[in-house]
Amino acid sequence: MTAAAAPLLEVDGIETFYGSIQALRGVSLQVREGEIVTLIGANGAGKSTTLRSINGLNHPRRGSITFEGQDITETPAHDVVKLGIAQSPEGRRLFPRMTVLENLEMGAFQRSDRAGMQEDIDRVFALFPRLAERKSQKAGTLSGGEQQMCAIGRALMARPRLLMLDEPSMGLAPIFVDRIFETIVEVNKQGTSILLVEQNALMALQVASRGYVLETGTVALTDDAAQLAQNEDVRKAYLGES
Amino acid sequence: MRRGRISERWWALLGRFGLTQQRWGSWPAWMRRLVKATTWLGLGLILTAAFGTWTTSALAVAAVVLLIVVPPWDRLPNIGPYRTGRWIPWLIALGFVVAYPYYVNGLPQLPVFGPFPNVHTMVVAGIFTMMALGLNFVVGYAGLLDLGYVAFYAMGAYVCGWFASEQFAGQHIDVGAVGLQQGWIGIHLSIWLVLPIAGLMTALIGVIIGLPTLRLRGDYLAIVTLGFGEIMPQVADNGNNLGGFNLTNGTGGITSIDGPGFGHGTVARALHLPASYLGAGNLDSLFFWTVIVLVLITIFCSARLRDSRLGRAWIAIREDETAAAAMGIPLMRTKTWSYATGAFFGGVAGAYYSSYNGGAFPDQFLFQISVFILCMVILGGMGSIPGVMLGAWFLAYLDQEGLSNVGGWINSHFNTNINVPNYEFGIYGLIIVVVMLLRPEGLIPSSRRAAELHEGVHDEPLYDVEELNAPLTEPTV
């Protein structure tokens, strides 16, 4: 690996709590410019909590998070979005009673450049032609796959430098899973770095350049995605091989 | 007019009389509207006649409804960007509302409900409409349950008392006040100044109450607002000796608050505006017309804010708080704005009420009033402006006149001796239960809200509770 400049996102030994319960016990990871990095691990390993720590929904009690050289450990969620980190949350969490278009507009809440917003709406519709067809439909009435598209599109509307995706394949039909992963690669090619949390480790490791394996709140393993996919422990634990 | 649907069964019945769906569809729209409107009005008139309260003015009411509903107003050409056609029926309706004091005495007796509400009732109903629209910002738009709205009402009333009565006898200030007696003392600002001041000061109180409480969610927020609603009247009760300073005049309350008026300036005289409401013979009518203006302003602000960026953020928070935060909506700031906006209108309404009443008394500001206003919002349809207005008007009318009229009717027809207004809150409870069973989204629901109630929304504990380090809710990791 060539030594690039300072990483886009640097997470250093964060410990995050829910009340008195410790969810993360010192997680460190990096995302470099233009990378797809995946975070895999079992249920409750702390994948989603890591994302919540980064985007400011759960500030870590110890450790630090740096984005583009700026410390964002204590930055509130709405400012994190402004800095260029957007998220498609777990379970998609669209605004079910707003139309697809209104949902996309909510994604651009922190922006005020109307022309740029229209550009990005067109860009999202180009990525997901299906959404263009359904733009005045209530988001709650979309199918699971369409909802996931809408959630990713909504996150892209913030014009993020780093896009965080939490379980984008959850509960989707296999055909949609393939479509979603294709789109992730496409978005990455257009210049957005991606931090991808997945339970579908096989798919995630195929598209990612590097991966981190989380276990009970710590990073158990980290390597190139290809190496991880070959790793015996990973294959046993997450790829369903015995 | 919305396209109403007529069910298959009715078509089968009508078809036997030669009115098929095709034939109905071939008629021009105004004719269909005329037929529908006359049918409903006819039924209403027959009912009226059946109760033995038939008068010619019932026909007049019918004629007015026909005039508003039937002509194809929406076909009128637009004037510039304004859609004239959409406004005309509303303007006609507004005209009839404004003229209400002139014809109220000529209106027929309603079955069961007795006479139409008098102008005094309409003033009070207007003030409550304003308060309900204010609470609608908090409950309807942002989805925050506020059980202490009466605190804002009280605040507005007392601000009016401070700035427009003889409460602070040591002062001698007069800014445009009307109707002052010889040898007056105290602070007397014009009510037109006091109303916005009361609104702003109440909004400030809203922010002060909001900042610590709005971090809480759901039930916890409701409990804390309930507490603030209880604190306010206590402060009012005991505020007659704050380190020797008499702020609220204790249980006696602040009395002889000034009325509004336009004074004797040349402009006021040229426009024939009344110099002082309290001195005028048609006092109730003057207060009524003024409250219409206030309600119109509130409606305007409600509609504009709902469609603004801020309004969108409120609705997003109501639909899914976590997602809203992830979209970059600053939760605290947005919620506090909804609180402040709601408080503003509550404060203005409270100030206006105390000016109309001529006083502000601590026993006016009880928990019941919070519940009463919340009932109006829920009954009409949370988040829906016409719904909330209808709910507010109807409950305020019941409170002022309706219940005792209905009670009188029951007692005279069934030879009973029930004091119906005694069971006021029981009856409201019953109404709410029935509405919730039959139409949980309220009488005139907003389209979004109706969908939410039928399908449910995400509701999951969020970070701001955890950040307080209070173990109120601990999501499993």
Interface residues (C-beta under 8 A of the other chain):
Chain A: F17 Y18 G19 S20 I21 A23 G44 G46 T49 R52 N55 L57 N58 H59 P76 A77 H78 D79 V80 V81 K82 Q87 P89 G91 R93 L94 F95 P96 R97 M98 E102 E105 M106 G107 F109 Q110 K138 G140 R154 A158
Chain B: R309 R312 A313 I315 A316 E319 D320 T322 A323 A324 A325 A326 M327 G328 I329 P330 L331 R448 R449 A451 E452 E455 V457 H458 L462 Y463 E466 E467 N469 P471 E474 P475 V477
